Amino acid sequence: MFTVDQFVADCVAAAAETEPRLAIREVMRRAFERPGEIREALPSSRAELVTLHHSPNLTILKAVWAPGMRVPPHNHLMWAAIGLYGGHEDNRFFRRTETSLTTSGCRQLHEGDVALLGDDTIHSVHNPRSSFAGAIHVYGGDLPGRTDRTEWDGDREVPIDFDASLRRFDEANAALATGT
């Protein structure tokens, strides 16, 4: 049976391994074999970004994407592992050009999928469905405290504001409530 406390403990132990990203992927692979158990422990009924664990070397977030929600291209500047326990998530990957970004690939994540991202990955996220998409994101560092991260506003690279990122989830909920 999946429990948040055990999952976090397993991830903390895996983060201490020689190859933490690969060890985290194995923890996630085992957990996401039973996405229904994760859904029971972490319901996906509203857009939200909830911290499950935060330390200097590991951040674990519950991310629930509202129907149609989009997050612009951004970087993490650390490795990440993403596991989807409900719904669908489209990730578009980018590379820098001299003046902006160019698309370099995409990956659709479905329930039960786990994906690893390198520390130099730039990606955007979109929930193309009319239902919520629930995910757990594990980062190899202090994601909220990383002040040199950036996102793209059109062709313009700007500093990322973690609090503004959290407000996107509130705005998505407000839009759903008003039907806009």
RAQUI-V727047 format. One record per helix or strand of 3 or more residues. SS is the DSSP state (helix for helix, strand for strand). FROM is the first residue (numbers start at 0). LEN is the number of residues. If there is no record, write none. Layout:
# RAQUI-V727047
SS:FROM:LEN / SS:FROM:LEN
This chain:
# RAQUI-V727047
helix:3:12 / helix:19:22 / strand:47:8 / strand:57:8 / strand:69:6 / strand:79:7 / strand:87:9 / strand:100:10 / strand:113:4 / strand:121:5 / strand:132:7 / strand:149:4 / strand:155:4 / helix:161:17
